[in-house]
Amino acid sequence: MMRTMRASAKWIMGVVAVTFVGWMVFEVGMDATARGSSAGNVVARVNGRAIDATTFYQAVRNEQERRRAEQQPVAVTLEEQQQFEDAVLEQLVQDMLLRTEFNRRGIRVSDQEIVEAARTSPPPEVLELPQFQTEGQFDLQKYQRFVASAADPTFLLALEARYREELPRIKLYEQLTAGVFVADAALWRDYRDRSDSVTIALLQLFPQVAAADTVASDAEVEAYYREHRSDFEQPAVAHLSFVAVSRRANAADSAAAVERAAAIREELRGGADFADVAARESADSASRAKGGDLGAVPRGSFVPEFERAALALRPGQISDPVSTQFGLHIIRLESKTDSTLHARHILIPIRPVGEHLATVEAMADTLDLFAAEQDDPTALDRVAERLALPVARAPALFEGDRLQLGRFLVPDAGVWAFGGAQAGETSPVIETDYAYYVFRLDSLQAAGVPPLARVRESVRALAGSARQQQAMRALADGIGADLRAGRASLESVAERYGLSLRTVGPFTRYEPPTALQGAPEVVGAAFGVRVGQTGGPIHTEISSYFLRPVRKTQADSSVWRAQLETQRIQMIRRARQERVQLVLASLREQATVRDLRKELQRAQREAQNAAPQAPQAPVF
């Protein structure tokens, strides 16, 4: 038995390494940062401590390796890569903050604690391994014998790294949650919040009822801008021009796709195996690996043209080519019920082929060679003239947004524009399913509050809305005075102003109705006002409310007592999680974190530009 387990050691290590690498990545990284870094090689500083580029990019590579091992999607576009690297950097930051907190609290881990944890608390992913099972249950003794006799030091080193990282976190958790207790009074309040219900008559007063005039004067606009200046702060804005080589199919391409679909259909009619043909011909990579199988899914999951054609078939029958926005489909129905549909398909895309494809690719090559990644702002215009393509202006692009041209989103343009590009420079070729693009950065506007002249109309609209809000609140306050004095009722107010008096509920404090989503003060008032009494006005940013409870149902204390201990366990668990999350969020909020990646990239670009360059031949 022990010989068999030793022979399986490499396999076991392979199973657990995917999880171990997630722990080891940042262990190695923080050791590197602790040694210090040169000023020119720092990607971030956390409370003055550096995270150097070597550490950061090693962590990126390790996380990429982990994702590949777990067959998770990997970044394809620059935007996806940036989001991925942002997440890795944030993990490094959080890990550094945790280590500082461990030191502040005096949290240490001894070698003996690591040995004991490794012997008695195997990682969760090990518990299911068949080597450590006896009659379908995890056998701790088998695991302990394996650890004691492990000949491969890699496994033991990974196990040690895992517990050296994990045990301080466990100790911190225990410190933070040791005193968490939930009293009966708090449990009763929670139960009542979930169980008490109320039904109300609701009257909602909107700003336009109070004032139809929303045109603010110049004086009001200027005053509003001064008082709300921070509300108009904008991120950096890039102004781009671009040239696009279309990859859309023409009539000849469509005809070629129809011809190819007809040939595949004839092959299937001749007895060819559908799964084999799908694996060879289909452009749908997700289903191609499964022989075109789309699985059994609820009706309505597919675009209407596809679904109508599939439902018109008998099980086993193959359709003629069906056109959708994705291309041409050859469908075989597997089965159908009143609610589900199971089909296979072969997707033939309609895209440039033959001479048209050669022309598109040649134009894209010209863009790449003579327009992309140029410092000369006129290069794009010259190439556009040569290719008989227009130089178009893109809409203003705000940092953090994705560029949208018409109905198409273009990836990576924003990452390039705000990633250190200088005015006049051009981007690499950005390839999408529908075009090849090269962008030029015409200008880059820094983040901040724009002058009033640039946002005057937006300010005027907001100032007008504020005037309406003030008028609404004044009107609502007057209505409230009439209601309290008995001079009016909700019904008479609704009739006077043409409003709707609605019955809403029953609802609880934890599950308010759609009409009161985002208005917790109104929900609270509904439970605080007596049945038959009118409450309000309750002012929110959207409207003013009046309400009158018409029925209330109280929680049953005997039912509460019957589930008390179960509720207590759940609330203690939730309270512990909330305390830990609060502490971690507080550590992050109080930290001073400087992301220096852009500065590092800029310095690298300047050093590269300063290096001697070989002479280049003229563009044309």
Backbone torsions as a table, in degrees:
resi	resn	phi	psi	omega
1	MET	NA	-46.4	-179.0
2	MET	-64.8	-35.1	178.1
3	ARG	-63.1	-41.4	179.0
4	THR	-63.4	-41.7	-179.4
5	MET	-67.9	-37.8	177.0
6	ARG	-64.2	-38.8	179.0
7	ALA	-65.1	-24.8	-178.7
8	SER	-91.4	1.1	-172.7
9	ALA	-58.8	-42.8	-179.4
10	LYS	-64.0	-38.2	179.7
11	TRP	-66.4	-42.3	178.7
12	ILE	-61.9	-43.1	178.6
13	MET	-60.0	-38.6	179.0
14	GLY	-63.4	-36.3	-179.3
15	VAL	-68.4	-44.2	-174.3
16	VAL	-86.9	-15.8	-175.6
17	ALA	-63.0	-33.4	-179.7
18	VAL	-57.8	-41.9	178.7
19	THR	-76.0	-40.1	-178.5
20	PHE	-60.4	-38.1	-175.9
21	VAL	-61.4	-33.0	177.5
22	GLY	-62.7	-31.0	177.6
23	TRP	-83.3	-35.2	-174.2
24	MET	-76.8	-29.7	-177.2
25	VAL	-51.3	-52.3	-172.5
26	PHE	-85.3	-20.6	171.8
27	GLU	-61.4	-52.1	178.9
28	VAL	-61.6	-42.1	-176.8
29	GLY	-60.7	-44.8	-176.8
30	MET	-71.5	-30.7	174.1
31	ASP	-59.7	-39.1	-178.4
32	ALA	-67.7	-40.1	-177.7
33	THR	-68.7	-30.8	-177.5
34	ALA	-64.3	-23.0	-178.8
35	ARG	-82.1	-8.6	178.9
36	GLY	92.2	161.8	-175.7
37	SER	-143.0	153.9	175.6
38	SER	-71.2	149.2	-175.6
39	ALA	-60.0	-28.6	-177.3
40	GLY	-89.0	8.7	-175.9
41	ASN	-134.1	36.1	-174.2
42	VAL	-114.6	129.0	179.0
43	VAL	-95.4	-21.5	179.2
44	ALA	-163.2	156.9	171.6
45	ARG	-126.4	133.6	-179.6
46	VAL	-118.5	108.5	-175.2
47	ASN	51.8	39.2	177.3
48	GLY	90.1	-16.8	-179.6
49	ARG	-86.6	141.4	-172.6
50	ALA	-91.3	145.6	164.0
51	ILE	-112.1	112.3	-174.0
52	ASP	-83.2	163.5	-175.4
53	ALA	-63.5	-37.5	-179.8
54	THR	-61.0	-46.2	178.0
55	THR	-60.4	-47.9	-176.1
56	PHE	-61.5	-50.1	-175.9
57	TYR	-71.6	-26.5	172.8
58	GLN	-67.6	-40.6	176.4
59	ALA	-63.1	-39.4	177.0
60	VAL	-61.1	-46.6	-179.4
61	ARG	-63.9	-40.6	179.6
62	ASN	-63.9	-41.3	179.4
63	GLU	-68.5	-37.5	174.5
64	GLN	-60.8	-41.7	179.3
65	GLU	-64.0	-41.0	178.6
66	ARG	-62.8	-43.1	-179.8
67	ARG	-64.7	-40.2	178.0
68	ARG	-63.9	-41.1	180.0
69	ALA	-63.9	-32.5	178.7
70	GLU	-91.8	5.5	178.8
71	GLN	57.4	38.3	174.6
72	GLN	-87.5	155.9	178.2
73	PRO	-60.1	142.2	177.6
74	VAL	-108.2	158.8	-179.2
75	ALA	-65.5	136.5	178.8
76	VAL	-112.8	-50.4	-178.5
77	THR	-89.1	165.8	176.0
78	LEU	-61.2	-36.8	178.9
79	GLU	-62.9	-44.8	178.8
80	GLU	-64.5	-39.4	178.5
81	GLN	-64.6	-39.7	178.8
82	GLN	-64.4	-44.0	177.8
83	GLN	-61.7	-39.5	178.6
84	PHE	-63.5	-47.0	-179.4
85	GLU	-67.3	-35.5	175.5
86	ASP	-59.1	-42.3	-179.4
87	ALA	-65.7	-39.9	178.2
88	VAL	-64.7	-44.0	179.6
89	LEU	-62.8	-41.4	179.2
90	GLU	-62.6	-37.8	177.5
91	GLN	-65.1	-40.4	176.4
92	LEU	-62.4	-41.0	178.4
93	VAL	-62.5	-48.4	-178.4
94	GLN	-63.5	-37.6	179.5
95	ASP	-66.1	-40.1	178.2
96	MET	-63.9	-41.3	178.7
97	LEU	-64.6	-38.6	178.1
98	LEU	-63.7	-43.1	-179.6
99	ARG	-63.0	-38.4	176.0
100	THR	-62.5	-40.9	179.2
101	GLU	-67.5	-38.0	175.5
102	PHE	-58.1	-46.2	-179.7
103	ASN	-64.4	-41.9	-179.5
104	ARG	-61.6	-36.5	-178.2
105	ARG	-90.7	-1.2	179.8
106	GLY	71.0	29.3	-179.9
107	ILE	-81.1	120.5	178.4
108	ARG	-130.5	159.3	177.5
109	VAL	-128.8	123.8	179.8
110	SER	-87.8	161.1	176.5
111	ASP	-60.3	-37.2	-179.2
112	GLN	-64.4	-38.2	178.3
113	GLU	-64.0	-37.8	178.6
114	ILE	-65.4	-44.8	179.4
115	VAL	-61.0	-44.3	-178.3
116	GLU	-65.6	-40.8	178.7
117	ALA	-65.3	-41.4	179.8
118	ALA	-64.1	-33.8	-178.7
119	ARG	-77.8	-39.4	-168.9
120	THR	-108.4	-14.6	-176.9
121	SER	-130.6	74.5	-179.1
122	PRO	-62.8	151.3	177.9
123	PRO	-57.8	146.8	-177.0
124	PRO	-54.7	-35.9	-176.8
125	GLU	-70.1	-16.3	179.0
126	VAL	-82.2	-25.1	-173.2
127	LEU	-61.6	-26.3	-176.4
128	GLU	-95.4	-3.0	-177.2
129	LEU	-67.6	133.5	-175.6
130	PRO	-62.8	-26.8	-179.4
131	GLN	-61.3	-23.2	-175.2
132	PHE	-111.0	24.3	-179.3
133	GLN	-104.5	143.6	170.0
134	THR	-134.1	114.9	-177.8
135	GLU	52.5	44.1	174.6
136	GLY	79.1	4.6	179.7
137	GLN	-121.1	147.7	177.3
138	PHE	-63.2	132.6	-177.9
139	ASP	-109.9	104.5	-176.3
140	LEU	-62.0	-35.2	-178.5
141	GLN	-65.3	-38.9	175.7
142	LYS	-60.3	-44.3	180.0
143	TYR	-63.2	-44.1	-178.6
144	GLN	-64.9	-38.3	177.2
145	ARG	-64.4	-38.0	178.8
146	PHE	-64.3	-45.6	-179.4
147	VAL	-63.2	-41.8	-177.7
148	ALA	-65.7	-27.9	-174.9
149	SER	-109.5	6.9	-174.8
150	ALA	-60.3	119.4	-179.7
151	ALA	-84.9	-20.7	-177.2
152	ASP	-89.2	109.3	-178.2
153	PRO	-65.5	-20.1	-179.0
154	THR	-60.0	-41.8	-179.4
155	PHE	-63.3	-46.4	-177.8
156	LEU	-66.5	-36.9	178.2
157	LEU	-65.7	-41.4	178.0
158	ALA	-65.6	-39.0	178.7
159	LEU	-64.1	-42.6	178.0
160	GLU	-62.4	-44.3	179.5
161	ALA	-61.1	-39.2	179.8
162	ARG	-60.2	-49.7	-176.0
163	TYR	-76.6	-29.7	176.5
164	ARG	-65.0	-29.2	177.1
165	GLU	-85.1	-37.9	-171.6
166	GLU	-80.1	-39.4	-173.9
167	LEU	-63.0	-41.1	175.8
168	PRO	-60.8	-35.4	178.5
169	ARG	-65.9	-40.5	178.4
170	ILE	-63.9	-42.7	179.1
171	LYS	-63.6	-40.6	177.2
172	LEU	-62.0	-43.7	178.9
173	TYR	-59.2	-44.2	-178.8
174	GLU	-64.8	-39.4	177.7
175	GLN	-63.2	-43.3	-175.6
176	LEU	-70.9	-29.8	-172.2
177	THR	-109.1	3.0	-174.1
178	ALA	-59.7	-37.1	-175.2
179	GLY	-97.4	11.5	-176.6
180	VAL	-73.2	123.2	175.2
181	PHE	-146.2	145.8	-179.9
182	VAL	-117.8	118.1	-177.8
183	ALA	-75.7	162.2	-179.8
184	ASP	-59.6	-36.8	-178.3
185	ALA	-62.3	-40.6	178.3
186	ALA	-68.1	-36.6	178.0
187	LEU	-65.4	-39.5	179.4
188	TRP	-66.9	-41.4	177.4
189	ARG	-61.5	-43.2	179.3
190	ASP	-62.6	-43.1	-179.9
191	TYR	-64.4	-41.9	178.7
192	ARG	-63.4	-40.9	179.5
193	ASP	-60.5	-30.8	-179.5
194	ARG	-87.8	-19.4	-170.6
195	SER	-114.3	-34.9	175.9
196	ASP	-58.8	142.5	177.3
197	SER	-137.4	157.3	-178.7
198	VAL	-145.2	147.7	171.7
199	THR	-119.3	132.2	-173.7
200	ILE	-129.4	155.3	163.7
201	ALA	-91.6	127.7	-171.6
202	LEU	-123.5	130.8	175.6
203	LEU	-122.2	126.2	-175.9
204	GLN	-117.9	125.4	-178.1
205	LEU	-107.4	121.0	-177.9
206	PHE	-98.0	157.7	-177.1
207	PRO	-58.4	-38.9	-175.8
208	GLN	-66.1	-19.0	175.6
209	VAL	-69.0	-33.2	-175.9
210	ALA	-83.5	-34.0	-176.0
211	ALA	-153.7	121.9	178.3
212	ALA	-83.9	-25.5	-176.0
213	ASP	-80.8	118.4	179.4
214	THR	-117.5	10.6	-177.9
215	VAL	-84.0	111.9	-179.3
216	ALA	-86.9	146.0	177.8
217	SER	-75.7	166.9	178.2
218	ASP	-59.5	-39.1	179.6
219	ALA	-63.7	-41.8	178.5
220	GLU	-65.2	-39.6	179.3
221	VAL	-61.2	-47.4	-178.1
222	GLU	-65.3	-38.4	179.0
223	ALA	-67.0	-42.3	-179.4
224	TYR	-63.9	-41.5	179.5
225	TYR	-62.3	-41.8	179.8
226	ARG	-64.6	-42.8	-174.8
227	GLU	-77.4	-24.2	-175.9
228	HIS	-122.2	31.3	-173.3
229	ARG	-54.8	-42.3	-177.4
230	SER	-65.2	-23.0	179.6
231	ASP	-66.3	-19.5	-175.4
232	PHE	-100.7	8.2	179.0
233	GLU	-62.7	134.0	-176.6
234	GLN	-120.1	150.2	171.9
235	PRO	-71.3	174.8	177.1
236	ALA	-60.3	148.5	-177.8
237	VAL	-125.0	129.5	176.5
238	ALA	-106.3	136.0	175.0
239	HIS	-110.3	120.7	-170.3
240	LEU	-122.2	146.2	164.5
241	SER	-112.7	159.5	-178.3
242	PHE	-155.2	159.0	170.3
243	VAL	-121.5	135.8	-178.4
244	ALA	-124.8	132.5	170.8
245	VAL	-101.1	112.9	-174.9
246	SER	-68.2	140.2	174.2
247	ARG	-109.9	16.5	179.5
248	ARG	-72.8	146.4	-179.0
249	ALA	-73.9	149.9	172.6
250	ASN	-106.2	-172.6	-176.0
251	ALA	-61.4	-38.5	-179.5
252	ALA	-65.6	-38.4	178.2
253	ASP	-64.5	-42.3	179.1
254	SER	-62.3	-42.1	179.4
255	ALA	-63.7	-39.2	178.9
256	ALA	-65.1	-38.9	178.9
257	ALA	-66.3	-41.4	177.7
258	VAL	-61.9	-42.8	179.8
259	GLU	-63.5	-42.7	179.7
260	ARG	-65.9	-41.0	178.8
261	ALA	-62.7	-40.3	179.2
262	ALA	-64.5	-37.8	179.3
263	ALA	-66.5	-40.5	177.9
264	ILE	-65.7	-39.6	178.2
265	ARG	-61.7	-40.8	178.7
266	GLU	-66.8	-37.7	177.4
267	GLU	-61.2	-41.0	178.8
268	LEU	-68.2	-38.8	176.6
269	ARG	-62.9	-28.8	179.3
270	GLY	-78.5	1.5	175.1
271	GLY	106.0	3.4	179.2
272	ALA	-63.2	146.5	179.9
273	ASP	-70.7	126.7	-175.1
274	PHE	-60.7	-44.0	-177.8
275	ALA	-63.1	-40.5	179.6
276	ASP	-64.8	-42.8	-179.8
277	VAL	-67.0	-40.3	178.4
278	ALA	-61.7	-43.7	179.9
279	ALA	-62.3	-28.1	-178.6
280	ARG	-89.7	-35.9	-166.7
281	GLU	-111.0	-26.8	-169.1
282	SER	-71.1	140.5	175.8
283	ALA	-87.9	-3.9	178.0
284	ASP	-86.3	98.4	-173.1
285	SER	-64.9	-30.6	-177.4
286	ALA	-67.1	-45.4	-178.1
287	SER	-89.5	-19.9	-177.8
288	ARG	-58.6	-41.0	-179.1
289	ALA	-65.5	-17.1	179.9
290	LYS	-110.1	26.8	179.1
291	GLY	67.0	29.8	179.7
292	GLY	82.6	4.4	-174.8
293	ASP	-72.8	123.4	178.6
294	LEU	-96.6	-4.3	179.1
295	GLY	78.0	168.3	176.9
296	ALA	-85.9	117.1	-175.1
297	VAL	-130.4	159.5	177.3
298	PRO	-62.7	146.3	174.1
299	ARG	-59.3	144.5	-176.0
300	GLY	95.6	-0.4	-179.0
301	SER	-79.3	-20.9	-176.3
302	PHE	-107.4	164.0	175.5
303	VAL	-62.7	150.2	-171.1
304	PRO	-55.9	-41.6	-177.1
305	GLU	-61.8	-41.8	179.5
306	PHE	-65.5	-46.6	-175.2
307	GLU	-66.5	-40.9	178.9
308	ARG	-61.0	-43.8	-179.2
309	ALA	-66.0	-40.3	-179.4
310	ALA	-66.2	-42.5	-177.9
311	LEU	-70.7	-20.2	178.3
312	ALA	-77.8	-9.7	-177.8
313	LEU	-89.4	159.7	169.0
314	ARG	-92.5	153.0	177.3
315	PRO	-53.0	128.5	-178.4
316	GLY	91.8	-14.4	-178.4
317	GLN	-80.6	146.2	-178.6
318	ILE	-110.6	134.4	-176.2
319	SER	-81.2	163.3	162.5
320	ASP	-72.1	165.3	178.9
321	PRO	-55.7	133.0	-178.3
322	VAL	-115.5	127.5	-176.8
323	SER	-92.5	130.5	171.6
324	THR	-135.4	-177.4	178.6
325	GLN	-63.5	-17.7	-177.4
326	PHE	-91.9	-14.9	-178.1
327	GLY	137.6	-149.0	179.4
328	LEU	-105.9	136.2	-178.4
329	HIS	-119.1	137.0	165.8
330	ILE	-108.2	120.5	-168.8
331	ILE	-112.8	138.2	167.5
332	ARG	-120.6	124.0	178.7
333	LEU	-80.3	128.3	175.8
334	GLU	-90.3	-49.9	179.1
335	SER	-165.1	164.5	175.7
336	LYS	-153.2	147.8	172.8
337	THR	-128.3	-174.0	179.1
338	ASP	-65.0	-22.2	-175.7
339	SER	-122.5	-12.6	-175.6
340	THR	-128.0	164.5	179.6
341	LEU	-143.1	132.7	178.5
342	HIS	-127.9	117.7	-176.2
343	ALA	-142.3	162.0	167.1
344	ARG	-114.4	158.2	175.8
345	HIS	-152.0	160.0	171.0
346	ILE	-121.0	123.3	-178.3
347	LEU	-99.8	123.1	174.7
348	ILE	-109.5	107.7	-177.1
349	PRO	-72.7	152.5	174.5
350	ILE	-103.2	103.6	-175.5
351	ARG	-147.9	167.5	-177.7
352	PRO	-57.5	137.0	176.0
353	VAL	-139.2	168.1	173.2
354	GLY	59.1	-135.1	-177.3
355	GLU	-62.5	-38.2	179.9
356	HIS	-62.7	-44.2	178.6
357	LEU	-61.5	-43.1	-180.0
358	ALA	-61.6	-39.3	179.0
359	THR	-65.6	-46.1	-179.7
360	VAL	-60.9	-44.6	-177.7
361	GLU	-67.9	-35.4	177.8
362	ALA	-65.9	-40.8	178.0
363	MET	-65.8	-39.6	178.2
364	ALA	-64.1	-38.5	177.5
365	ASP	-63.5	-38.8	178.3
366	THR	-64.2	-43.2	175.2
367	LEU	-57.0	-46.2	-175.8
368	ASP	-64.3	-42.0	-174.6
369	LEU	-75.5	-40.2	-167.8
370	PHE	-116.0	-13.6	-178.8
371	ALA	-116.0	-30.2	-174.5
372	ALA	-78.3	142.9	174.5
373	GLU	53.5	48.6	178.2
374	GLN	-108.9	147.1	174.1
375	ASP	-87.2	-23.6	-178.4
376	ASP	-80.5	114.7	-177.3
377	PRO	-65.9	-18.0	-179.3
378	THR	-83.5	-10.6	-177.6
379	ALA	-60.2	-40.1	-178.5
380	LEU	-64.0	-40.0	-179.9
381	ASP	-66.0	-41.0	-178.9
382	ARG	-65.4	-42.8	179.8
383	VAL	-67.2	-40.0	178.6
384	ALA	-60.4	-41.6	178.4
385	GLU	-63.9	-42.3	-179.8
386	ARG	-63.6	-37.6	-178.3
387	LEU	-89.4	1.0	-178.3
388	ALA	57.6	43.9	178.5
389	LEU	-119.0	147.6	178.4
390	PRO	-78.4	150.9	167.9
391	VAL	-94.1	112.4	-174.4
392	ALA	-102.6	158.0	176.2
393	ARG	-99.1	131.0	175.5
394	ALA	-84.7	154.1	174.3
395	PRO	-63.5	156.1	179.6
396	ALA	-54.2	132.9	-176.1
397	LEU	-112.3	118.7	178.8
398	PHE	-87.8	142.0	179.9
399	GLU	-59.2	131.9	-178.0
400	GLY	98.7	-17.3	177.9
401	ASP	-92.6	163.0	172.2
402	ARG	-98.9	143.4	-178.1
403	LEU	-74.4	129.8	177.2
404	GLN	-117.9	122.6	175.8
405	LEU	-112.9	105.9	-174.4
406	GLY	64.6	-125.8	179.7
407	ARG	-96.3	7.3	-176.7
408	PHE	-109.2	136.0	171.3
409	LEU	-91.3	131.7	-179.5
410	VAL	-107.6	116.5	-179.3
411	PRO	-74.3	160.2	165.7
412	ASP	75.1	-17.7	-178.2
413	ALA	-61.8	-43.1	-179.9
414	GLY	-67.3	-40.4	178.9
415	VAL	-60.1	-42.1	178.7
416	TRP	-67.5	-48.3	-173.7
417	ALA	-62.0	-38.8	-176.8
418	PHE	-100.3	9.1	-177.6
419	GLY	-100.0	21.5	177.5
420	GLY	114.8	1.6	178.1
421	ALA	-65.1	147.4	178.2
422	GLN	-105.9	153.6	179.4
423	ALA	-55.9	133.1	-179.2
424	GLY	96.6	-18.1	-179.7
425	GLU	-78.6	158.0	178.6
426	THR	-115.4	155.3	-176.1
427	SER	-83.2	167.2	164.7
428	PRO	-63.5	167.9	173.3
429	VAL	-66.8	127.0	177.0
430	ILE	-105.7	119.3	-173.9
431	GLU	-102.3	129.4	172.2
432	THR	-126.2	178.1	179.7
433	ASP	-68.3	-18.4	-172.1
434	TYR	-117.0	-8.3	179.3
435	ALA	-170.1	161.9	166.2
436	TYR	-105.3	132.9	-177.2
437	TYR	-122.6	146.0	162.0
438	VAL	-128.6	127.8	-178.5
439	PHE	-107.2	150.7	172.2
440	ARG	-119.4	132.9	176.0
441	LEU	-82.9	105.4	-179.4
442	ASP	-77.9	-40.7	176.8
443	SER	-162.0	156.4	179.8
444	LEU	-129.7	118.3	-178.3
445	GLN	-98.1	125.1	-176.2
446	ALA	-66.8	156.4	177.2
447	ALA	-66.3	151.7	178.7
448	GLY	150.3	-172.2	179.3
449	VAL	-89.7	119.4	-180.0
450	PRO	-70.9	156.7	176.7
451	PRO	-63.6	156.7	-177.5
452	LEU	-57.1	-37.7	-177.1
453	ALA	-57.5	-33.1	-176.6
454	ARG	-78.8	-27.5	-175.0
455	VAL	-119.0	19.0	-173.1
456	ARG	-55.0	-44.6	-176.1
457	GLU	-68.5	-36.3	175.7
458	SER	-64.9	-41.4	178.7
459	VAL	-64.8	-40.3	-179.4
460	ARG	-61.1	-42.1	179.7
461	ALA	-64.4	-42.5	-179.5
462	LEU	-69.3	-38.1	177.6
463	ALA	-63.9	-38.8	176.4
464	GLY	-64.7	-40.2	177.4
465	SER	-64.3	-38.9	178.3
466	ALA	-63.0	-38.5	176.6
467	ARG	-60.6	-43.8	177.2
468	GLN	-61.4	-41.7	179.5
469	GLN	-60.5	-44.8	179.8
470	GLN	-61.9	-42.2	179.0
471	ALA	-64.7	-39.8	179.4
472	MET	-62.5	-44.7	-178.1
473	ARG	-65.8	-39.3	177.8
474	ALA	-63.2	-44.0	178.5
475	LEU	-63.1	-43.2	-178.9
476	ALA	-64.4	-38.4	178.4
477	ASP	-63.4	-39.1	177.4
478	GLY	-65.8	-41.6	177.4
479	ILE	-62.9	-41.0	178.8
480	GLY	-60.8	-40.6	177.7
481	ALA	-62.7	-42.1	178.1
482	ASP	-63.3	-40.1	179.9
483	LEU	-66.0	-41.9	-179.7
484	ARG	-68.1	-32.1	-179.6
485	ALA	-84.2	-4.2	-180.0
486	GLY	81.0	10.6	-179.2
487	ARG	-82.8	-9.1	-179.0
488	ALA	-152.5	163.9	173.9
489	SER	-127.0	166.2	177.4
490	LEU	-58.7	-36.8	-179.5
491	GLU	-65.2	-42.1	-178.5
492	SER	-70.9	-35.7	177.4
493	VAL	-64.5	-44.1	179.3
494	ALA	-59.9	-42.0	-179.2
495	GLU	-68.0	-41.2	-176.3
496	ARG	-63.8	-38.5	-174.8
497	TYR	-105.7	8.1	178.7
498	GLY	66.6	36.3	-177.9
499	LEU	-101.3	165.9	179.5
500	SER	-102.4	125.5	174.3
501	LEU	-96.9	106.7	-172.1
502	ARG	-103.6	150.3	169.6
503	THR	-96.5	123.2	-175.0
504	VAL	-123.7	130.3	177.1
505	GLY	121.8	-175.2	5.1
506	PRO	-74.1	150.2	177.3
507	PHE	-146.1	161.1	177.8
508	THR	-105.4	172.7	177.7
509	ARG	-65.4	-34.2	-177.9
510	TYR	-83.1	-18.5	-177.8
511	GLU	-131.2	72.5	-179.6
512	PRO	-70.5	159.0	179.2
513	PRO	-72.4	164.9	-179.9
514	THR	-56.0	-37.0	-177.5
515	ALA	-63.5	-20.5	-177.3
516	LEU	-116.9	14.2	174.6
517	GLN	-62.6	130.1	-179.4
518	GLY	83.8	8.0	178.5
519	ALA	-129.5	64.4	-175.4
520	PRO	-62.8	-28.2	179.2
521	GLU	-65.3	-31.2	177.8
522	VAL	-73.1	-40.1	177.6
523	VAL	-61.2	-45.4	178.8
524	GLY	-60.6	-42.3	179.3
525	ALA	-63.6	-35.1	-179.1
526	ALA	-59.7	-35.0	179.0
527	PHE	-87.0	-17.4	-177.7
528	GLY	-90.1	-20.8	-178.2
529	VAL	-90.8	139.9	-179.5
530	ARG	-69.8	155.2	176.9
531	VAL	-60.0	130.8	-179.9
532	GLY	89.5	-16.1	179.3
533	GLN	-88.5	146.1	179.7
534	THR	-97.4	132.8	178.0
535	GLY	-117.5	148.7	177.9
536	GLY	129.6	172.7	4.7
537	PRO	-77.9	147.7	174.2
538	ILE	-113.9	112.2	-173.4
539	HIS	-90.3	133.5	169.8
540	THR	-127.6	177.0	179.7
541	GLU	-67.3	-23.9	-175.2
542	ILE	-93.3	-43.5	-174.2
543	SER	-160.9	177.9	173.9
544	SER	-113.2	143.0	-173.6
545	TYR	-121.6	148.4	166.2
546	PHE	-127.0	145.1	-179.1
547	LEU	-146.6	158.8	176.6
548	ARG	-143.2	110.4	177.6
549	PRO	-63.2	134.4	179.4
550	VAL	-111.4	-17.4	179.0
551	ARG	-162.3	138.8	176.7
552	LYS	-132.7	144.3	175.9
553	THR	-123.6	126.0	-176.8
554	GLN	-92.8	151.0	177.1
555	ALA	-64.6	148.0	-179.1
556	ASP	-91.1	113.8	-176.1
557	SER	-67.4	-30.1	179.2
558	SER	-68.4	-37.6	175.6
559	VAL	-66.2	-38.2	179.1
560	TRP	-61.7	-45.7	-178.6
561	ARG	-61.7	-33.8	-177.6
562	ALA	-66.4	-27.2	-178.2
563	GLN	-111.2	14.4	-170.2
564	LEU	-58.9	-48.4	-174.3
565	GLU	-69.2	-37.6	175.4
566	THR	-61.5	-43.1	178.2
567	GLN	-63.5	-39.2	-178.5
568	ARG	-62.9	-44.1	179.0
569	ILE	-60.1	-44.7	-179.0
570	GLN	-64.4	-41.9	-177.5
571	MET	-72.5	-34.5	176.2
572	ILE	-64.6	-42.8	178.4
573	ARG	-61.0	-44.1	-179.8
574	ARG	-66.6	-40.0	-179.7
575	ALA	-65.3	-37.4	177.6
576	ARG	-64.6	-44.8	179.1
577	GLN	-62.1	-41.6	-179.0
578	GLU	-65.5	-37.8	179.5
579	ARG	-66.2	-44.1	179.0
580	VAL	-62.5	-45.8	179.8
581	GLN	-62.0	-37.4	179.4
582	LEU	-65.0	-42.9	179.9
583	VAL	-66.0	-45.2	-179.7
584	LEU	-63.7	-42.1	178.0
585	ALA	-63.7	-36.9	179.5
586	SER	-67.1	-40.5	177.0
587	LEU	-59.1	-43.4	-178.6
588	ARG	-69.1	-40.0	-177.4
589	GLU	-67.3	-36.1	-177.4
590	GLN	-83.4	-12.9	-178.2
591	ALA	-74.9	147.8	172.2
592	THR	-100.1	108.5	-176.2
593	VAL	-116.8	122.9	176.8
594	ARG	-113.2	116.4	176.1
595	ASP	-86.1	112.5	-173.7
596	LEU	-106.3	14.9	-175.6
597	ARG	-63.0	-40.9	-179.6
598	LYS	-65.5	-40.8	178.8
599	GLU	-63.6	-39.8	179.2
600	LEU	-64.9	-43.6	178.5
601	GLN	-63.7	-39.7	179.7
602	ARG	-64.2	-42.3	179.5
603	ALA	-64.4	-38.4	178.4
604	GLN	-66.5	-39.0	178.2
605	ARG	-65.3	-42.5	-179.6
606	GLU	-64.9	-38.5	178.4
607	ALA	-66.3	-38.3	179.2
608	GLN	-67.2	-41.2	179.9
609	ASN	-68.3	-29.4	-178.9
610	ALA	-76.9	-18.6	-179.9
611	ALA	-70.1	147.7	179.1
612	PRO	-59.1	135.5	-179.1
613	GLN	-111.5	143.1	174.6
614	ALA	-68.8	141.3	179.1
615	PRO	-61.4	142.5	-178.7
616	GLN	-111.3	150.1	175.1
617	ALA	-71.8	154.0	177.4
618	PRO	-57.5	151.1	178.9
619	VAL	-63.2	-46.3	178.7
620	PHE	-133.2	NA	NA
